[in-house]
Amino acid sequence: MLHDESRLEVHVHPLALRGDAVLAAFLSVGVLTFVVTYSLSWTVETRRLTLPYLFLSEAIDEAPSSCVGSFLLSPACALMALVVLLRKEQLAYVSPPLRLWWLGPVGALGGHGVASFQVHNAPIAHYAFAGVFFGALTFYVMASAWHERAHSVPVRSELCSAVRATSAIVAPLLVLGATAIAPPLALAIAAGEPVEFEEPRDFAAHTAVFFGALAVLEVAFILAMAAHFASLLPELRGVIIAFNITRAGERC
C-alpha cells in the first residue's frame, strides 16, 4: 500500500526595526519635504513665494511643489504617528499610561489633511486640518512633558529632557500668538481697503505685518515640534519593533 504523508512546515524570519531609526526617517522625510517644496516655490514660475507670505502652506500650494508635498509629507505624518506610539509604549514600562498619547496621531492626521487639501483647492478643509495639526500637537507635547515630570520618568539625556520641556512651553505660546494675530488680519482682509488708509499700498503694508508675523510663528512652531521629536532620539535608541514573518507550506 502506498502512503502519502504531508506535513506542515513553518519558516519564521524575525524582522526588527530600531525606534531611533524610525524617528530619524520621520525627521529626514519632514526636512526633505520643505527643502524641496521651498526650493521649487522659489524657482518655478507657477507661483513663486514672495515676502512676507512664507507660510509652509504656500510652499505646498501649487504644482509641482504641491505634488512633492503630498508625496512626502503624508508618509512623514504616518511615521510621526508611529513614533508617538513607540514613545507611549516605552513610557508604559516605567510610568503610568500616557493618557493623551492619541493626540499625536490626531495631529499627524491633521498634517496629512494639510498636505492633501491645498489651500487654493479646498481652503476650508485646509485650514480645518491645520487647526487640528497645531492644536492636537500642542496639547500632545504639553501632556507628554507634564507626564515625564509628574512621574519622574528616567531620561538618557538631561539636555533632551529640557528641550522637551521647553517645547511644551513654547508651542502653546506660539499658538496663542497666532490666535491673537489671526482675527485682526481677517478683519483687515474682509474690510478690503479701509477709509483710514490713504493709499492702497498702506493697506498692503498693514496686512503684510500680520502675514509676516504669522509666517514667523508658523515656522517657529514647526521648529519647536522638530526639536521635541529630535530630543527623543536617545530614548528611542533602546526601543525595537520586532516582527515575526511566517511562511507555511505543505511538503509531500
C-alpha positions in Angstrom: 0.0 0.0 0.0 1.3 3.4 -0.9 1.1 6.1 1.8 1.4 9.9 1.1 2.4 11.8 4.3 2.2 15.5 4.2 3.3 17.8 7.0 3.1 21.5 7.6 6.4 23.3 7.6 6.6 26.8 9.2 9.5 29.1 8.5 9.9 32.1 10.8 12.0 35.1 9.8 12.4 37.7 12.5 12.5 41.3 11.4 13.4 44.2 13.8 13.4 47.9 13.4 15.1 50.3 15.8 12.9 53.1 17.2 15.6 55.8 16.7 15.8 54.7 13.0 12.1 55.2 12.6 12.4 58.7 14.3 15.4 59.6 12.1 13.4 58.6 9.0 10.4 60.8 10.1 12.7 63.8 10.7 14.6 63.3 7.5 11.5 63.0 5.3 9.9 66.0 7.0 13.0 68.2 6.4 13.4 66.9 2.8 9.7 67.8 2.2 10.2 71.5 2.9 13.7 71.8 1.5 12.3 70.6 -1.9 9.0 72.4 -1.8 10.5 75.7 -0.7 13.2 75.4 -3.4 10.6 74.7 -6.1 8.4 77.5 -4.8 11.3 80.0 -5.1 12.3 78.9 -8.6 9.3 77.6 -10.5 7.2 80.2 -12.3 3.9 78.6 -11.4 3.6 80.6 -8.2 6.7 82.0 -6.6 6.8 82.7 -2.9 7.1 86.4 -2.1 7.8 88.2 1.2 6.2 88.1 3.7 4.0 85.1 2.5 6.5 82.4 3.5 3.9 80.0 5.0 4.5 76.3 4.8 1.1 76.0 3.3 2.2 78.4 0.5 5.2 76.2 -0.2 2.9 73.2 -1.0 0.0 75.0 -2.6 0.7 74.9 -6.3 2.2 72.2 -8.6 4.8 70.9 -8.8 5.6 71.6 -5.1 2.1 70.5 -4.1 2.8 67.1 -5.7 6.0 66.8 -3.7 4.3 68.0 -0.5 1.6 65.4 -0.8 4.0 62.6 -1.8 6.5 63.2 1.1 4.5 64.9 3.9 1.9 62.2 4.2 4.4 59.4 4.9 6.2 61.7 7.3 3.0 62.2 9.2 2.5 58.4 9.3 6.0 58.0 10.7 5.3 60.7 13.3 2.2 58.8 14.5 4.3 55.6 14.8 7.0 57.5 16.8 4.3 58.7 19.2 3.0 55.1 19.6 6.5 53.9 20.3 7.1 56.5 22.9 3.8 55.7 24.5 4.7 52.0 24.8 8.1 52.8 26.1 6.7 55.0 28.9 4.3 52.3 29.9 7.3 50.3 31.2 8.5 53.0 33.6 5.3 55.0 34.5 1.5 55.0 34.4 0.0 55.2 30.9 0.3 58.4 28.9 -3.4 59.0 28.6 -3.4 61.7 25.9 -0.9 60.0 23.6 -3.7 59.7 20.9 -3.4 63.4 20.3 -0.1 62.7 18.5 -1.7 60.5 15.8 -4.6 63.0 15.6 -2.1 65.8 14.9 -0.4 63.6 12.3 -3.8 63.1 10.6 -4.2 66.9 10.5 -0.8 67.2 8.8 -1.9 64.6 6.3 -5.0 66.6 5.6 -3.0 69.8 5.2 -0.9 68.1 2.5 -3.9 66.6 0.8 -6.1 69.6 0.6 -4.1 72.5 -0.7 -5.3 76.0 0.3 -6.2 77.1 -3.2 -8.1 73.9 -3.9 -10.1 73.5 -0.6 -9.3 76.4 1.8 -11.9 75.4 4.4 -10.7 71.8 4.7 -7.1 73.0 4.6 -7.5 75.4 7.5 -9.6 72.9 9.5 -6.9 70.3 9.2 -4.2 72.9 10.0 -6.1 73.7 13.2 -6.2 70.0 14.1 -2.5 69.8 13.4 -1.4 72.7 15.5 -4.0 72.2 18.3 -3.5 68.4 18.8 0.3 68.5 18.7 0.4 71.4 21.1 -1.6 69.5 23.7 0.3 66.3 23.0 3.7 67.9 23.8 2.3 69.6 26.8 0.8 66.3 28.1 4.0 64.4 27.3 6.3 66.9 29.1 3.9 67.0 32.1 3.8 63.2 32.3 7.6 62.9 32.3 7.9 65.5 35.1 5.0 64.3 37.2 6.1 60.7 37.2 9.9 61.3 37.3 10.4 59.3 34.1 14.1 58.3 33.7 15.9 60.2 30.9 19.0 59.3 29.0 19.9 63.0 28.4 19.1 65.9 30.7 19.5 68.3 27.7 16.9 66.4 25.7 14.5 66.4 28.6 15.0 70.2 28.9 14.3 70.6 25.1 11.0 68.7 25.5 10.0 70.8 28.5 10.9 74.0 26.6 8.9 72.9 23.5 5.9 72.3 25.8 6.1 75.9 26.9 6.9 77.5 23.6 4.3 75.7 21.5 1.2 77.0 23.3 2.7 80.5 23.4 3.2 80.4 19.6 -0.4 79.1 19.0 -1.8 81.8 21.3 0.3 84.4 19.4 -1.1 83.2 16.1 -4.6 83.2 17.6 -4.2 86.8 18.6 -3.0 87.9 15.2 -5.5 86.0 13.0 -8.7 88.0 13.9 -7.3 91.4 13.1 -5.8 90.1 9.9 -9.1 88.5 8.9 -11.0 91.8 9.6 -8.4 93.8 7.6 -8.8 91.4 4.6 -12.6 91.4 4.9 -12.7 95.2 5.0 -10.6 95.5 1.8 -9.1 99.0 1.8 -10.5 100.8 4.9 -11.1 104.5 4.6 -8.4 105.3 7.1 -5.8 104.2 4.6 -5.0 107.0 2.2 -3.3 104.7 -0.4 -3.8 101.1 -1.4 -0.2 100.4 -0.6 -0.9 101.4 3.0 -3.4 98.5 3.3 -0.8 96.2 1.8 1.8 97.3 4.2 -0.6 97.0 7.1 -1.6 93.4 6.3 1.9 92.4 5.4 2.9 92.9 9.0 0.3 90.4 10.1 1.2 88.0 7.4 4.9 88.2 8.2 4.2 87.7 11.9 2.0 84.6 11.2 4.6 83.1 8.9 7.3 83.5 11.6 5.1 81.9 14.3 4.2 79.0 12.0 7.8 78.2 11.1 8.8 78.6 14.8 6.1 76.1 15.8 7.3 73.6 13.3 10.9 74.0 14.6 9.7 73.5 18.2 7.9 70.3 17.1 11.0 69.1 15.3 13.1 69.8 18.4 10.7 67.9 20.6 10.8 64.8 18.5 14.5 65.0 17.8 15.1 65.1 21.6 13.5 61.5 21.7 16.5 60.0 19.8 18.4 58.9 22.9 15.3 57.4 24.4 14.1 55.5 21.3 17.5 54.1 20.7 16.6 51.3 23.1 13.3 50.5 21.5 13.0 47.7 19.0 10.0 46.9 16.8 10.0 43.2 16.2 8.0 41.3 13.6 7.8 37.6 13.0 7.2 36.8 9.4 5.9 33.3 8.9 5.6 31.3 5.8 3.7 28.0 5.9 3.5 25.3 3.2 3.0 21.6 2.6 5.7 19.2 1.6 4.9 15.7 0.4 
